[in-house]
Amino acid sequence: MNQSPPDKIRVEELSFWYGGLKALDRVSLSIRAHEIFGLMGPAKSGKSTLLKVLNRLCDLIPEARIEGRAWLDDLEILAPETDVVALRRRVGLVLSKPTPLPRSIYENLVLAPRLAGRPKEELPAVAEEALRAAGLWGEVKDRLHDSALRLSGGQQQRLCLARTLAMQPEVILLDEPTSGLDPISTAKIEETLFQLKSRYTIILVSNNTKQIARATDRTAFLLMGRLIEVGETSQVFTVPRDQRTDDYISGRFG
């Protein structure tokens, strides 16, 4: 009898407020190790907020308030004693807009590992491994000392993914990583995700339901901060349990 992979992340009764605005309303869900987990829903449904909670970027939001609990393995993410810097090394975040540093491709990859104490002699291997994992090595290996700002949009996004991988996280949070990219660049990033999931747990936020359908193993549908449905992606898209899920997938709103 096959057992399900262990949970990598668990969220229980999680609520979040931006001042007086409630962005998450008692959300509970589990994310398994080594899966691509999709978060879909219309704008302001709480998808990006949930990512900010999982790597404690929520700490930087003025007047934010949070209730509930969340775990990374056995680590309670929201506990006051949790080392946030160490947490963010384990849970990396890639934003929707590529944000390469105005430095060389190589420096983008090795700056954080260097600051974290990696020996100088290890850094070239760190950079190469991260670029290979992000599917970018073949395109940039002969121009590592060129400015990262000279890369195309799709290459910059994969560089940002590689920069996250260089810190050897356990979980990768992707917030609309292909929203501004052309179909070819989008396909390359999705292909990269399939290759990465054997080593990482990946959470993908996307407003593109077709991308969620083709690129994830399980999916959660959020609406106005509430979890409406969660399940295997094939099930959610073919026989959704909630009419609101079917309406969203069918394009009746969103």
Secondary structure in CASP SS format (residue, H / E / C, confidence):
PFRMAT SS
TARGET T0000
AUTHOR 0000-0000-0000
METHOD secondary structure of the structure
MODEL  1
M C 1.00
N C 1.00
Q C 1.00
S C 1.00
P C 1.00
P C 1.00
D E 1.00
K E 1.00
I E 1.00
R E 1.00
V E 1.00
E E 1.00
E E 1.00
L E 1.00
S E 1.00
F E 1.00
W E 1.00
Y E 1.00
G C 1.00
G C 1.00
L E 1.00
K E 1.00
A E 1.00
L E 1.00
D E 1.00
R E 1.00
V E 1.00
S E 1.00
L E 1.00
S E 1.00
I E 1.00
R E 1.00
A C 1.00
H C 1.00
E C 1.00
I E 1.00
F E 1.00
G E 1.00
L E 1.00
M E 1.00
G C 1.00
P C 1.00
A C 1.00
K C 1.00
S C 1.00
G C 1.00
K H 1.00
S H 1.00
T H 1.00
L H 1.00
L H 1.00
K H 1.00
V H 1.00
L H 1.00
N C 1.00
R C 1.00
L H 1.00
C H 1.00
D H 1.00
L H 1.00
I C 1.00
P C 1.00
E C 1.00
A E 1.00
R E 1.00
I E 1.00
E E 1.00
G E 1.00
R E 1.00
A E 1.00
W E 1.00
L E 1.00
D C 1.00
D C 1.00
L E 1.00
E E 1.00
I C 1.00
L C 1.00
A C 1.00
P C 1.00
E C 1.00
T C 1.00
D C 1.00
V H 1.00
V H 1.00
A H 1.00
L H 1.00
R H 1.00
R H 1.00
R H 1.00
V E 1.00
G E 1.00
L E 1.00
V E 1.00
L C 1.00
S C 1.00
K C 1.00
P C 1.00
T C 1.00
P C 1.00
L C 1.00
P C 1.00
R C 1.00
S E 1.00
I H 1.00
Y H 1.00
E H 1.00
N H 1.00
L H 1.00
V H 1.00
L H 1.00
A H 1.00
P H 1.00
R H 1.00
L H 1.00
A C 1.00
G C 1.00
R C 1.00
P C 1.00
K H 1.00
E H 1.00
E H 1.00
L H 1.00
P H 1.00
A H 1.00
V H 1.00
A H 1.00
E H 1.00
E H 1.00
A H 1.00
L H 1.00
R H 1.00
A H 1.00
A C 1.00
G C 1.00
L C 1.00
W H 1.00
G H 1.00
E H 1.00
V H 1.00
K C 1.00
D C 1.00
R C 1.00
L C 1.00
H C 1.00
D C 1.00
S E 1.00
A H 1.00
L H 1.00
R H 1.00
L C 1.00
S C 1.00
G H 1.00
G H 1.00
Q H 1.00
Q H 1.00
Q H 1.00
R H 1.00
L H 1.00
C H 1.00
L H 1.00
A H 1.00
R H 1.00
T H 1.00
L H 1.00
A C 1.00
M C 1.00
Q C 1.00
P C 1.00
E C 1.00
V E 1.00
I E 1.00
L E 1.00
L E 1.00
D E 1.00
E C 1.00
P C 1.00
T C 1.00
S C 1.00
G C 1.00
L C 1.00
D C 1.00
P H 1.00
I H 1.00
S H 1.00
T H 1.00
A H 1.00
K H 1.00
I H 1.00
E H 1.00
E H 1.00
T H 1.00
L H 1.00
F H 1.00
Q H 1.00
L H 1.00
K C 1.00
S C 1.00
R C 1.00
Y C 1.00
T E 1.00
I E 1.00
I E 1.00
L E 1.00
V E 1.00
S C 1.00
N C 1.00
N C 1.00
T H 1.00
K H 1.00
Q H 1.00
I H 1.00
A H 1.00
R H 1.00
A H 1.00
T C 1.00
D C 1.00
R E 1.00
T E 1.00
A E 1.00
F E 1.00
L E 1.00
L E 1.00
M C 1.00
G C 1.00
R E 1.00
L E 1.00
I E 1.00
E E 1.00
V E 1.00
G E 1.00
E E 1.00
T H 1.00
S H 1.00
Q H 1.00
V H 1.00
F H 1.00
T H 1.00
V C 1.00
P C 1.00
R C 1.00
D C 1.00
Q H 1.00
R H 1.00
T H 1.00
D H 1.00
D H 1.00
Y H 1.00
I H 1.00
S C 1.00
G C 1.00
R C 1.00
F C 1.00
G C 1.00
END
